[in-house]
Amino acid sequence: MDSLDFSDILASSIHDIKNSLSLILTNLEDLINNPDNHIANPRQASLLQHEARRANNNLIQLLTLYKLGQRQLAMRVTANNLADFLEEVVAENLSVCRTLDLELSCRCDPDLEGYFDLELVRGVLDSTIGNARRYARSQIEISADQEDDFLVIRVEDDGVGFPPALLNLLEYGTGRQGDSLNPGRTQLGLYFASRIAQLHRNGARQGRIQLRNGHHLPGGCFELWLP
Amino acid sequence: MADAFTAKSFLVVDDFADMRSAIKGILISLGVTRIDQANNGKEAIAKLQNKHFDVILCDYNLGPGKDGQQVLEEARHRRLIGVDTIFIMITAENTREMVMGAVEYAPDSYLSKPFTKELLRTRLTKLFERKADLTKVNEALMAKDTAAAIRELDALIAAKPRNLGELLKLKSELCIDSSRLDEAMATLEQVLAIREMPWARLGIGKIQFQRKQYDQALETFRHLTEQEPNFIAAYDWLAKTQVAKRRFAEAEETLRLAVRLSPRGIQRQHTLGELALNNGHTEIAEGAYEQAVTLAKHSVLNHPALFAGLANSKSANGKYDEALKVTAEINKVFPDRPEASFYAASATALVKTRQGDKAGAEAALAEAEQVLAQLNETVHASEHALEMAKTYAGLGRADKATALLRQVIANNHDDDETLNRVVQLCQESGLDYDAETAIQEVQRDVVKTNNEGVRLIKQGEFEAAIQLLTQAANEMPGNKTINLNAAKAILMYMERRGVTEEGLRTVRCYIDRVQSLAPDDWRLADVNARLRKLTTTKG
């Protein structure tokens, strides 16, 4: 009771920070959507919204990775309808994309089912979309398909694509992705995504991520392969 | 779409006023008009007592007092919300392990803060759809008509809807609860044929456990804990099976692992405390009971037995003053529960005996006996009898302890869990009583009486059957099987020879006994249905 547990401190600080972010985001949305508001520059407000969401995603990643390191992370794999799930992800990211003049769309078979931890994968997709927002020219597309007995969720944009160094980094070791992708050498977001992918197993098969350019849209394409 | 939201009533629970108004703002923008608010768990429970809500949006973190999980726990436990109410837990820290502590009470959905209006709209629309399909199932469940609920589910399942997985899960659970094990097995195998799912595998293990195929159940749960090391329910069931196999040391090991992964389950800590005490690991026991008491502070699951266990383990560790402080607290914490003074007195008697205060122990024992006599109940009778037997054994009254244990065995001849606790108690207290043999003897006697009764019924000798079974029921008022069979014999007699007031009264008395001992006993459905049929055709 009297010993301070760092994970409790972390959790409660993050709780507070997220409360603040939550209020910032809600009020920003009100400002942006209020036609009578002539004070705020909508472009600036959108930028604030964009950054607040990024801070939020980073916090989730931070806590998740911390728990992973402490072996406290619990997986909750459920059967999920992909169309429903992607619809939610789009809904949550739509207003930010709109204010940045980006089209966010979704392509998915309405009956496609997948087995994964909803919140962890949502975290991966939110942060990937957040990343795509910075590179997209006018369009972001998320999609889900069944390929080679894996569920593949893609986030694509119509920007310039990933640099070759990043693409090569992921070419190696489908099995030992976590080692080649340490958080010091690449972005936290990709490291997080690859760890979450690997947590998903079905029998001997394991999840992974892959980067490529020019799949359905001309820009970067992030792929999450789930068994 | 806006209409769907307008018609619904919402309760928003958050300790942070700005947050509540932010959520309220989002709801209003979605067209919601009926919104209530609560700023802590206590207020939320009070609101739920007075009003029905369609949707509850509850933050996990509610400051001092109950947390969101405890609000949900109490609301479901006290049936303040039905299966038609949507409970959404709002989390900020993504605190899965907090929520994982309780496997029995899961919310319908989680939302992590911050969320947008669009996300809430999409989520609620889906949840409304899901619950709308289940309206008839819900109605049947509210009326405690599990058979009808399963029929409704089968009709839904036949159409292969989008939420098929969920429907199959619900069906398997209802089938297991109502002991329709073959059907449950078929449903789970249907799920597992498509894909390995931990909850479905757990269900298979539960069925094996209910069929008393303990070796197979052991294998299922062990494998599950290896494959899914974070799936806490598998550890609980593994430990339960190990206890059924009387492997108390292994069961303790299993639960020690489980509480490391998820320390917040009150029942888990309680069971661990009991096992550790039995196995002589008094330090572990004290730690577990300490946790249980702390966790239960704001919980509807708080119980005097937790305090008694803590006092017991503290005194086993030589901390007599601390132990007596704990027993003194029992009556303060549970002022409205008549059994509290019983637990306080019996625990005090044990502590004082260990302390060497013979006179004090005798006085406490006398008080415990007196309170127990006043309780004069059948509800939880075995639990209290076990507690009393433990105290008698601790005070060296082996004769009184064994007499009580014999009664517990007679009342629970087919309830393995209680019988295991008898065996455990004898071990823990070093009581010189051959519980295993006593169990076998009683089982033989009761089964003989039971079979004889069934034989007489089959031969149409109802009077003789009724005489035999009612006599047995009066000797063992706490024995559910005997009471149910006595009720059944009288019902069958009345079905053939006509209804009598006397017969109805006796049947109701037996049903009431079972109802108060185990309201969820699946066998009640059959006798209740028969009774209903008789009384309606008569009138």
Chai-1 contact restraints between the chains, C-beta under 6 A:
chainA,res_idxA,chainB,res_idxB,connection_type,confidence,min_distance_angstrom,max_distance_angstrom,comment,restraint_id
A,A11,B,E93,contact,1.0,0.0,6.0,A-B,restraint_1
A,I14,B,E93,contact,1.0,0.0,6.0,A-B,restraint_2
A,H15,B,N61,contact,1.0,0.0,6.0,A-B,restraint_3
A,H15,B,A92,contact,1.0,0.0,6.0,A-B,restraint_4
A,H15,B,E93,contact,1.0,0.0,6.0,A-B,restraint_5
A,K18,B,A92,contact,1.0,0.0,6.0,A-B,restraint_6
A,K18,B,K113,contact,1.0,0.0,6.0,A-B,restraint_7
A,L21,B,P114,contact,1.0,0.0,6.0,A-B,restraint_8
A,S22,B,K113,contact,1.0,0.0,6.0,A-B,restraint_9
A,S22,B,P114,contact,1.0,0.0,6.0,A-B,restraint_10
A,L23,B,D18,contact,1.0,0.0,6.0,A-B,restraint_11
A,L23,B,A22,contact,1.0,0.0,6.0,A-B,restraint_12
A,L25,B,P114,contact,1.0,0.0,6.0,A-B,restraint_13
A,T26,B,A22,contact,1.0,0.0,6.0,A-B,restraint_14
A,I60,B,N94,contact,1.0,0.0,6.0,A-B,restraint_15
A,L63,B,N94,contact,1.0,0.0,6.0,A-B,restraint_16
A,Q72,B,E97,contact,1.0,0.0,6.0,A-B,restraint_17
A,A74,B,R96,contact,1.0,0.0,6.0,A-B,restraint_18
A,A74,B,E97,contact,1.0,0.0,6.0,A-B,restraint_19
A,A74,B,M100,contact,1.0,0.0,6.0,A-B,restraint_20
A,A74,B,N230,contact,1.0,0.0,6.0,A-B,restraint_21
A,M75,B,N230,contact,1.0,0.0,6.0,A-B,restraint_22
A,A79,B,G165,contact,1.0,0.0,6.0,A-B,restraint_23
A,N81,B,R162,contact,1.0,0.0,6.0,A-B,restraint_24
A,D84,B,K126,contact,1.0,0.0,6.0,A-B,restraint_25
A,E87,B,T122,contact,1.0,0.0,6.0,A-B,restraint_26
A,E88,B,L119,contact,1.0,0.0,6.0,A-B,restraint_27
A,E88,B,T122,contact,1.0,0.0,6.0,A-B,restraint_28
A,A91,B,E118,contact,1.0,0.0,6.0,A-B,restraint_29
A,A91,B,L119,contact,1.0,0.0,6.0,A-B,restraint_30
A,A91,B,T122,contact,1.0,0.0,6.0,A-B,restraint_31
A,E92,B,T116,contact,1.0,0.0,6.0,A-B,restraint_32
A,E92,B,L119,contact,1.0,0.0,6.0,A-B,restraint_33
A,L94,B,E118,contact,1.0,0.0,6.0,A-B,restraint_34
